[in-house]
Amino acid sequence: MMSAKDTMRRNKTLLQSTLCGDNVIILNKVYEKKLITGREYNNLKSINKEDVEGHVIELVDKIMNKGDETCQDFLHLLQTDEDIKTTYPKLKNIQLSVTRPLPLPIQASSSNEGATMPPESKRPKQDDQYQLNSQPNGLCVIINNETFMDGKVRRGTNNDAESLAKVFSWLNFRVLMCKDQTKDQMVQTLTCFASLRDLSQLQQLDVKEWSNDVFTDLQGDPQHGDAFICCVLSHGTKGVVSGIDSKSLSIQETITTFKATGKSPLTGKPKVFLIQACQGRQMQRGVLSEDLQADDSQSPFIPEDADFLVALATVEDYKAMRHPIDGSWFIQSLCEQLKERCPRGEDITTILHHVNNQVSLKEGFIQHDRAKQMPEVRFTLRKRLVLSPQAGSP
C-alpha cells in the first residue's frame, strides 16, 4: 500500500502547479485544519519568494516533512473541502486517494474495559450549530441615524448601511432599513420587529428594503426566518445609543425587547446586534505590546437571555472612529471579514475575533492625538452561528 507521503511525492509537481492557482487559500486552509502551527503559518506567509510557485513549494515541502499522518490529512483536505474543490478544479484529475488503515475495534483500542463509544467530546454533534433553513435565512434590520435635530450629521454612515446591506443580502438575509429615527421611533421599530404582529406600524416607520443594490420601498410583509440581525448606526454614550432627537435608548433595553418568551417567533433562534456608536468621550491611545509581532441537558426550556450576540464598535467610555466618506472602522472591517470568511464556513464569533484584531491595529489622528479603537463582543449563543452565501451568488 502506498503511503500518503509517497502519494504526495509521486504527484508533487502536479500538486504544486495546481495549487499555484491561489496560494493564499491553501495556506489558510492548512492553518485552519491545524496542519501547521501559527509560527509556521506566519513564516510561510512572509517568506521571501518572488513568485507564487515558490510559496507553494515551501508549503508542500513543509507538509511532507511533517510525516505520513499530516500528509494523509492534507490529501483528505484536498479531496473533501468544497472551497478547495471549487478553487482548484484540476485536482480531480490527480490521483490522491490513499487507503486508510481500518481502525481497531473499540474494545481492542480502548484502555477502559466495557467502553463502546468514543468520549462525548470526541463525537460529532448534529445540534452544535444553529440550523438556518428558511428562505431567506432571516431579517437584517438597519437603523441608520444620519441627520440629527441639532444639525449634526454623521457623515459616512450611509456607506456603512450600504456595506451591511450588500453583505447580509449576500448572506441570504432580507435587509430592511429605517432612517433617521427618534428614540421613541427606535423603540417602536424594535418592538414591531420583535413580534411582527402589527405590520401596519411599518408604514409609519417608513421602512425601506434593499433590492438591486439600492434601498427602495418595502416589498411585501416581512416574516421572521431562522435568525435575526439588528444593526444600529448612531451617536451614543456609555451603554446607550441616541435617537436623532438626542434622547438615549439603553442598549440593554434594545436587547431585552427580543428576550425569549413562549410567544416570541425568535425564541431559540440567534439574534445578533451590531452597534456602531461611541460609548463615551475618551479617546483610546495605543501602547506598545510584544503580542503585535509577526455536559448536555435535554430540557426543552432555555434561559430567556439565551441566543444573543452583541458586538459593540468600542468598549465603554470611548469613542468609535468613523471616516466621513469611507464609513466606520468597525462596520467596514466587519463587512470585509464576513465576505472573506463566511465562504470558508467560519462561525460568527470566530469572525468577530478577526474584526477585533483588525480594528485594534488601525490607527488615526484626531486633533494631533493618535487614536485607537477596541471593539467588544458579548454573547449568550448556545451553538455555532455560521452564515453562508446564497447558492450561486458571487
Buried (B, 14 or more C-beta within 10 A) or exposed (E): EEBBBBBBBBBBEBBBEBBBBBBEBBBBBBBBBEBBEEEBBBBBBEEEBEEBBBBBBBBBEBBBEBEBEBBBBBBBBBBEBEBBEEBBEEBEEBEBEBEEEEEEEEEEEBEEEEEEEEEEEEEEEEEEEBEBEBEBBBBBBBBBBBEBEEEBEBEBBBBBBBBBBBBBBBBBBBBBBBBBBBBEBBBBBBBBBBBBEEBEBBEEBBBBBBBEEEBEEBEEEBEBBBBBBBBBBBBBBEBBBBBBBEEBBEBEBBBBBBBBEEEBBBBEBBBBBBBBBBBBEEBBEEEEEEEEEEEEEEEEEBEEEBBBBBBBBBBEEBBBBBBEEEBBBBBBBBBBBBBEBBBBBBBBBBBBEBBBEBBBEBEEEEEEEEBBBBBBBEBBBBBBBBBBBBEEEE
